Amino acid sequence: MALIIAEKPSLARAIAEALDPQHRRQGNSLLLANGDVVAWCVGHILEMAPPEAYSEALKQWELGPLPIVPHEWRLVPKNEDLVKGLTALIRKAHRIVHAGDPDREGQLLVDELLTFVGYQGPVDRVLVRDQNPQAVRAAFGALQPNSDFKSQSEAALGRQRADWLFGLNLTRLYSLLGQQGGYDGVLSVGRVQTPVLGLIVQRDLEIADFKPRPFFTIQGTMTAEGGAFNAQWRPREEDAPFLDEEGRLTSTEKARQVQARTEGQLGKVTRASRKKVLETAPLPYSLADLQIDANRQLGLSTKEVLEIAQSLYETHRLTTYPRSDCSYLPESHHAQGPQVARAVARVLPGLSIHVAGADFTLRSRAWNDKKVTAHFGIIPTPAESPPSGLTEQELRVYDLVARRYLQQFYPPYEYLQAELQIDVAGEHFRVTGRQPLLPGWRKLQPASNSQADDADDGEASAPAVTTLPQLNEGDRVKAAPVTILERKTQPPKPYTEGTLTEAIINIGKHCRNPKLKELFQKVQAGVAPDARGIGTPATRANILETLFKRSFVEKKGKAVISTLTGRALIKALPDVVTTPDMTALWEDALQRVQAGDGKLTLEDFLAGVTKHLRSLVEEGRRQGPLAIAAAYPCPKPPCAGSLRSFKGSKGRFWSCRICRATVEDANGKPASPGAGRPGAKRPRKSGLGKRTATSGARKPSLT
């Protein structure tokens, strides 16, 4: 038989349906009429073996063995039953068809399974980018030798092993150095989580160090035959000495001179432009976009959005695959528009009026096969009947997805953009205006939510409307009054989960080395916009959750801010670990590995990573014990321990790992001192020097 191994169950079902609509279920596989079998993984079903798999002595956390660098890498099953079932099928197969997602990770996760089982037979590769039956059959008509994709798999393997090496060794190193300095928690370090923490710490330090500076704006009320309007003074080249580095006016004397020169004077319009602008609908959601909008509009965390999107996909079958970094759609899906829209109206009757107003002959820029990656945008499915049991939050997230999809079948938003430039006594004033003409897709924009931060409205908010009188070049206006407005510079805003997600996508801007910043932009140039940055759309929520659990960051309202522990850790670590610089270097190298021309091999890449790791470990050893402040010190004197969050039989609580005092949880933080938790299940006492993989401590994330 031929065994087709898909990356996930939904893809396996789509393949079986396309190749044989009469297929039948047989355990954890689908049997086709010709005897072939379709089976599936659930993402990576194997994981890197822990240190104790190489040597029992490595179970204990000690400085001596660091860095731990395996000579022969091993994998262990994450899902024993699934691996066992697939192993049995692989051993029966005379041919394998690799149906992992058409990207690095999709290539690796099936390849590593075949290597783990020891399969030596023929393997074909099928690239399925569209689960439409016709597209699936076309993909199976264009099979390629799996060996053609070896270098792609090696690039993914290089990233996987490098993350293990850095995450595991640096986490053990800095946790042990922290213990020597009196800190009793895990100081996890990873290629992704640590630069994200670095972003938050840097922003918090900028806010703390910020000193407001005064500046001035000058506003002239211009009166013409068609009405009055306000215009802003614009500096000329000769005004540069009176401006700061951002072009703001800082001279009181200059402001008063402009006011005195222009007050009550006649001015002349030197430029008058009016043009019609067509603004196309935003693309369907990628996961990152959905997380940003749901955080901004609904107040949901990135983790909550991922869980809701997963539930809408897996449980309710109402939306497509959620862990997507792509916003484009396969062109073949355009014909499903009416059917999908009817399904939307069944789930959300309130959108029926918008379904009725959609023009399904329109084809937005979203339908583009060339821009579809391993997955396509998150859109509603043509569900036959509305499911029951949807929560309020699920309905609200579905509403966002549905509106964004329906917008693809609405005309552009049309408005008239006007600009006037005015000369008054040799001083320049400027004003712009926007007059809506046709709402188009903006009819479907969700109403503003009270939880949204006004400063974070972005694309979701309606544009400001300023209608200007119709003036022509040479027309006269009178400037009266002319007002000086004193302002103060504002500190940067703390990150929210939404703005932090945007920063992670654009993290290349935060490379400190100009050459590495340029390199990061280069290696990201061919990557889909939402796949840029560090981490993947699916893992970013877990990364942020890890930072919360480690008490490196906390929430104040919607703001995500660093704790004393998080700041101290970033201060203690080498710069290359706390910035995206290392990712830029790795990604550049991995792209050369993936090129497969032999100029840089997997072995070369890992040798370079190991050499760098050894230098970082030695640097850490020389640094010695770390003075790391606990985010939540133990309230029981004279204990010098810190409180850590645990989940017990009665819910979440906090406990000191040294004296085992317990404190109630209050919205994700320890309750005020004295709020002990009688009868709470306490964790087993264990110091880092005796920490093992089964000691009860959380397993540190390695990214």
WORA-V477841 format. One record per residue. N is the residue number from 0. RES is the residue in one small letter. PHI is phi in whole degrees, -180 to 180 (999 if undefined). Layout:
# WORA-V477841
{{N & RES & PHI} {N & RES & PHI}}
This chain:
# WORA-V477841
{{0 & m & 999} {1 & a & -97} {2 & l & -109} {3 & i & -100} {4 & i & -109} {5 & a & -93} {6 & e & -71} {7 & k & -150} {8 & p & -58} {9 & s & -63} {10 & l & -69} {11 & a & -61} {12 & r & -63} {13 & a & -64} {14 & i & -66} {15 & a & -63} {16 & e & -65} {17 & a & -72} {18 & l & -85} {19 & d & -159} {20 & p & -59} {21 & q & -96} {22 & h & -58} {23 & r & -132} {24 & r & -76} {25 & q & -139} {26 & g & 64} {27 & n & -95} {28 & s & -155} {29 & l & -121} {30 & l & -97} {31 & l & -92} {32 & a & -62} {33 & n & -83} {34 & g & 95} {35 & d & -71} {36 & v & -127} {37 & v & -111} {38 & a & -125} {39 & w & -149} {40 & c & -94} {41 & v & -128} {42 & g & 68} {43 & h & -73} {44 & i & -100} {45 & l & -122} {46 & e & -138} {47 & m & -62} {48 & a & -66} {49 & p & -73} {50 & p & -55} {51 & e & -67} {52 & a & -71} {53 & y & -93} {54 & s & -160} {55 & e & -59} {56 & a & -64} {57 & l & -80} {58 & k & -64} {59 & q & -84} {60 & w & -82} {61 & e & -140} {62 & l & -71} {63 & g & -50} {64 & p & -75} {65 & l & -76} {66 & p & -83} {67 & i & -86} {68 & v & -131} {69 & p & -62} {70 & h & -87} {71 & e & -127} {72 & w & -71} {73 & r & -127} {74 & l & -119} {75 & v & -132} {76 & p & -67} {77 & k & -87} {78 & n & -132} {79 & e & -57} {80 & d & -65} {81 & l & -67} {82 & v & -64} {83 & k & -63} {84 & g & -65} {85 & l & -67} {86 & t & -59} {87 & a & -62} {88 & l & -68} {89 & i & -62} {90 & r & -72} {91 & k & -91} {92 & a & -79} {93 & h & -95} {94 & r & -155} {95 & i & -114} {96 & v & -112} {97 & h & -80} {98 & a & -119} {99 & g & -70} {100 & d & -59} {101 & p & -79} {102 & d & -147} {103 & r & -55} {104 & e & -65} {105 & g & -63} {106 & q & -67} {107 & l & -68} {108 & l & -67} {109 & v & -85} {110 & d & -57} {111 & e & -68} {112 & l & -67} {113 & l & -64} {114 & t & -66} {115 & f & -60} {116 & v & -77} {117 & g & 88} {118 & y & -70} {119 & q & -120} {120 & g & -81} {121 & p & -71} {122 & v & -135} {123 & d & -103} {124 & r & -119} {125 & v & -116} {126 & l & -109} {127 & v & -104} {128 & r & -106} {129 & d & -141} {130 & q & -87} {131 & n & -62} {132 & p & -51} {133 & q & -63} {134 & a & -68} {135 & v & -63} {136 & r & -64} {137 & a & -65} {138 & a & -64} {139 & f & -74} {140 & g & -85} {141 & a & -131} {142 & l & -64} {143 & q & -128} {144 & p & -62} {145 & n & -62} {146 & s & -62} {147 & d & -65} {148 & f & -110} {149 & k & -59} {150 & s & -67} {151 & q & -64} {152 & s & -63} {153 & e & -66} {154 & a & -63} {155 & a & -65} {156 & l & -66} {157 & g & -62} {158 & r & -64} {159 & q & -61} {160 & r & -70} {161 & a & -64} {162 & d & -62} {163 & w & -64} {164 & l & -60} {165 & f & -72} {166 & g & -63} {167 & l & -67} {168 & n & -68} {169 & l & -73} {170 & t & -66} {171 & r & -64} {172 & l & -58} {173 & y & -77} {174 & s & -67} {175 & l & -70} {176 & l & -66} {177 & g & -65} {178 & q & -63} {179 & q & -61} {180 & g & -92} {181 & g & 106} {182 & y & -90} {183 & d & -110} {184 & g & -105} {185 & v & -86} {186 & l & -103} {187 & s & -75} {188 & v & -131} {189 & g & -154} {190 & r & -59} {191 & v & -100} {192 & q & -64} {193 & t & -73} {194 & p & -62} {195 & v & -65} {196 & l & -61} {197 & g & -59} {198 & l & -59} {199 & i & -66} {200 & v & -62} {201 & q & -59} {202 & r & -64} {203 & d & -65} {204 & l & -68} {205 & e & -62} {206 & i & -68} {207 & a & -65} {208 & d & -87} {209 & f & -70} {210 & k & -123} {211 & p & -64} {212 & r & -123} {213 & p & -77} {214 & f & -151} {215 & f & -130} {216 & t & -120} {217 & i & -121} {218 & q & -118} {219 & g & -110} {220 & t & -85} {221 & m & -100} {222 & t & -113} {223 & a & -133} {224 & e & -60} {225 & g & -82} {226 & g & 136} {227 & a & -110} {228 & f & -157} {229 & n & -99} {230 & a & -126} {231 & q & -100} {232 & w & -68} {233 & r & -120} {234 & p & -69} {235 & r & -102} {236 & e & -57} {237 & e & -71} {238 & d & -88} {239 & a & -53} {240 & p & -62} {241 & f & -100} {242 & l & -113} {243 & d & -88} {244 & e & -67} {245 & e & -96} {246 & g & 82} {247 & r & -91} {248 & l & -76} {249 & t & -116} {250 & s & -99} {251 & t & -63} {252 & e & -62} {253 & k & -66} {254 & a & -61} {255 & r & -69} {256 & q & -63} {257 & v & -63} {258 & q & -60} {259 & a & -65} {260 & r & -72} {261 & t & -107} {262 & e & -57} {263 & g & 77} {264 & q & -88} {265 & l & -84} {266 & g & -122} {267 & k & -124} {268 & v & -72} {269 & t & -99} {270 & r & -151} {271 & a & -138} {272 & s & -129} {273 & r & -140} {274 & k & -142} {275 & k & -84} {276 & v & -117} {277 & l & -108} {278 & e & -109} {279 & t & -77} {280 & a & -65} {281 & p & -65} {282 & l & -68} {283 & p & -55} {284 & y & -74} {285 & s & -92} {286 & l & -62} {287 & a & -61} {288 & d & -61} {289 & l & -65} {290 & q & -64} {291 & i & -64} {292 & d & -68} {293 & a & -69} {294 & n & -69} {295 & r & -69} {296 & q & -95} {297 & l & -113} {298 & g & 73} {299 & l & -89} {300 & s & -77} {301 & t & -61} {302 & k & -67} {303 & e & -62} {304 & v & -64} {305 & l & -61} {306 & e & -65} {307 & i & -67} {308 & a & -63} {309 & q & -66} {310 & s & -68} {311 & l & -62} {312 & y & -83} {313 & e & -83} {314 & t & -82} {315 & h & -98} {316 & r & 56} {317 & l & -98} {318 & t & -132} {319 & t & -80} {320 & y & -50} {321 & p & -87} {322 & r & -86} {323 & s & -106} {324 & d & -104} {325 & c & -121} {326 & s & -109} {327 & y & -94} {328 & l & -126} {329 & p & -63} {330 & e & -62} {331 & s & -66} {332 & h & -79} {333 & h & -60} {334 & a & -67} {335 & q & -82} {336 & g & -49} {337 & p & -60} {338 & q & -66} {339 & v & -65} {340 & a & -63} {341 & r & -64} {342 & a & -64} {343 & v & -61} {344 & a & -64} {345 & r & -72} {346 & v & -78} {347 & l & -126} {348 & p & -55} {349 & g & -64} {350 & l & -93} {351 & s & -58} {352 & i & -64} {353 & h & -77} {354 & v & -63} {355 & a & -64} {356 & g & -87} {357 & a & -74} {358 & d & -111} {359 & f & -80} {360 & t & -87} {361 & l & -74} {362 & r & -130} {363 & s & -77} {364 & r & -69} {365 & a & -66} {366 & w & -85} {367 & n & -153} {368 & d & -59} {369 & k & -68} {370 & k & -106} {371 & v & -77} {372 & t & -99} {373 & a & -64} {374 & h & -133} {375 & f & -117} {376 & g & -59} {377 & i & -82} {378 & i & -137} {379 & p & -67} {380 & t & -98} {381 & p & -80} {382 & a & -60} {383 & e & -69} {384 & s & -144} {385 & p & -68} {386 & p & -75} {387 & s & -101} {388 & g & 84} {389 & l & -71} {390 & t & -78} {391 & e & -61} {392 & q & -68} {393 & e & -63} {394 & l & -64} {395 & r & -70} {396 & v & -69} {397 & y & -60} {398 & d & -60} {399 & l & -61} {400 & v & -63} {401 & a & -66} {402 & r & -62} {403 & r & -63} {404 & y & -69} {405 & l & -62} {406 & q & -60} {407 & q & -68} {408 & f & -110} {409 & y & -120} {410 & p & -70} {411 & p & -62} {412 & y & -76} {413 & e & -111} {414 & y & -148} {415 & l & -99} {416 & q & -99} {417 & a & -118} {418 & e & -142} {419 & l & -126} {420 & q & -116} {421 & i & -131} {422 & d & -106} {423 & v & -126} {424 & a & 53} {425 & g & 85} {426 & e & -98} {427 & h & -103} {428 & f & -126} {429 & r & -146} {430 & v & -148} {431 & t & -121} {432 & g & -143} {433 & r & -137} {434 & q & -120} {435 & p & -64} {436 & l & -114} {437 & l & -140} {438 & p & -65} {439 & g & 52} {440 & w & -66} {441 & r & -69} {442 & k & -58} {443 & l & -95} {444 & q & -63} {445 & p & -65} {446 & a & -66} {447 & s & -61} {448 & n & -109} {449 & s & -64} {450 & q & -79} {451 & a & -73} {452 & d & -81} {453 & d & -55} {454 & a & -78} {455 & d & -111} {456 & d & -60} {457 & g & 55} {458 & e & -68} {459 & a & -71} {460 & s & -85} {461 & a & -75} {462 & p & -68} {463 & a & -65} {464 & v & -109} {465 & t & -133} {466 & t & -96} {467 & l & -104} {468 & p & -66} {469 & q & -81} {470 & l & -116} {471 & n & -120} {472 & e & -57} {473 & g & 96} {474 & d & -67} {475 & r & -100} {476 & v & -137} {477 & k & -116} {478 & a & -96} {479 & a & -165} {480 & p & -83} {481 & v & -114} {482 & t & -116} {483 & i & -95} {484 & l & -112} {485 & e & -86} {486 & r & -123} {487 & k & -132} {488 & t & -63} {489 & q & -108} {490 & p & -69} {491 & p & -62} {492 & k & -82} {493 & p & -61} {494 & y & -69} {495 & t & -103} {496 & e & -64} {497 & g & -69} {498 & t & -70} {499 & l & -68} {500 & t & -61} {501 & e & -62} {502 & a & -67} {503 & i & -66} {504 & i & -63} {505 & n & -105} {506 & i & -69} {507 & g & -57} {508 & k & -65} {509 & h & -98} {510 & c & -62} {511 & r & -82} {512 & n & -84} {513 & p & -55} {514 & k & -67} {515 & l & -72} {516 & k & -62} {517 & e & -65} {518 & l & -64} {519 & f & -62} {520 & q & -63} {521 & k & -67} {522 & v & -72} {523 & q & -93} {524 & a & -59} {525 & g & -95} {526 & v & -100} {527 & a & -57} {528 & p & -51} {529 & d & -82} {530 & a & -94} {531 & r & -77} {532 & g & 88} {533 & i & -121} {534 & g & 75} {535 & t & -114} {536 & p & -53} {537 & a & -78} {538 & t & -91} {539 & r & -63} {540 & a & -64} {541 & n & -68} {542 & i & -61} {543 & l & -65} {544 & e & -62} {545 & t & -62} {546 & l & -63} {547 & f & -67} {548 & k & -65} {549 & r & -81} {550 & s & 61} {551 & f & -83} {552 & v & -136} {553 & e & -148} {554 & k & -105} {555 & k & -126} {556 & g & 67} {557 & k & -91} {558 & a & -76} {559 & v & -105} {560 & i & -126} {561 & s & -81} {562 & t & -92} {563 & l & -60} {564 & t & -64} {565 & g & -61} {566 & r & -67} {567 & a & -65} {568 & l & -65} {569 & i & -62} {570 & k & -65} {571 & a & -79} {572 & l & -84} {573 & p & -63} {574 & d & -56} {575 & v & -64} {576 & v & -87} {577 & t & -95} {578 & t & -123} {579 & p & -78} {580 & d & -57} {581 & m & -65} {582 & t & -61} {583 & a & -60} {584 & l & -66} {585 & w & -63} {586 & e & -65} {587 & d & -61} {588 & a & -67} {589 & l & -67} {590 & q & -66} {591 & r & -73} {592 & v & -62} {593 & q & -66} {594 & a & -61} {595 & g & 70} {596 & d & -93} {597 & g & 83} {598 & k & -70} {599 & l & -142} {600 & t & -97} {601 & l & -58} {602 & e & -63} {603 & d & -62} {604 & f & -60} {605 & l & -67} {606 & a & -64} {607 & g & -66} {608 & v & -62} {609 & t & -64} {610 & k & -61} {611 & h & -65} {612 & l & -61} {613 & r & -59} {614 & s & -67} {615 & l & -68} {616 & v & -65} {617 & e & -63} {618 & e & -62} {619 & g & -66} {620 & r & -60} {621 & r & -64} {622 & q & -66} {623 & g & 79} {624 & p & -55} {625 & l & -104} {626 & a & -94} {627 & i & -109} {628 & a & -74} {629 & a & -74} {630 & a & -64} {631 & y & -132} {632 & p & -63} {633 & c & -64} {634 & p & -82} {635 & k & -97} {636 & p & -71} {637 & p & -96} {638 & c & -61} {639 & a & -105} {640 & g & -79} {641 & s & -131} {642 & l & -86} {643 & r & -126} {644 & s & -86} {645 & f & -136} {646 & k & -111} {647 & g & -108} {648 & s & -67} {649 & k & -108} {650 & g & 114} {651 & r & -79} {652 & f & -150} {653 & w & -120} {654 & s & -143} {655 & c & -84} {656 & r & -77} {657 & i & -97} {658 & c & -96} {659 & r & 68} {660 & a & -64} {661 & t & -121} {662 & v & -138} {663 & e & -63} {664 & d & -89} {665 & a & -127} {666 & n & 56} {667 & g & 86} {668 & k & -131} {669 & p & -65} {670 & a & -67} {671 & s & -60} {672 & p & -52} {673 & g & 99} {674 & a & -88} {675 & g & -64} {676 & r & -122} {677 & p & -60} {678 & g & 79} {679 & a & -70} {680 & k & -72} {681 & r & -99} {682 & p & -72} {683 & r & -66} {684 & k & -70} {685 & s & -156} {686 & g & -85} {687 & l & -62} {688 & g & -65} {689 & k & -115} {690 & r & -69} {691 & t & -129} {692 & a & -67} {693 & t & -121} {694 & s & -77} {695 & g & 100} {696 & a & -77} {697 & r & -64} {698 & k & -75} {699 & p & -66} {700 & s & -71} {701 & l & -100} {702 & t & -122}}
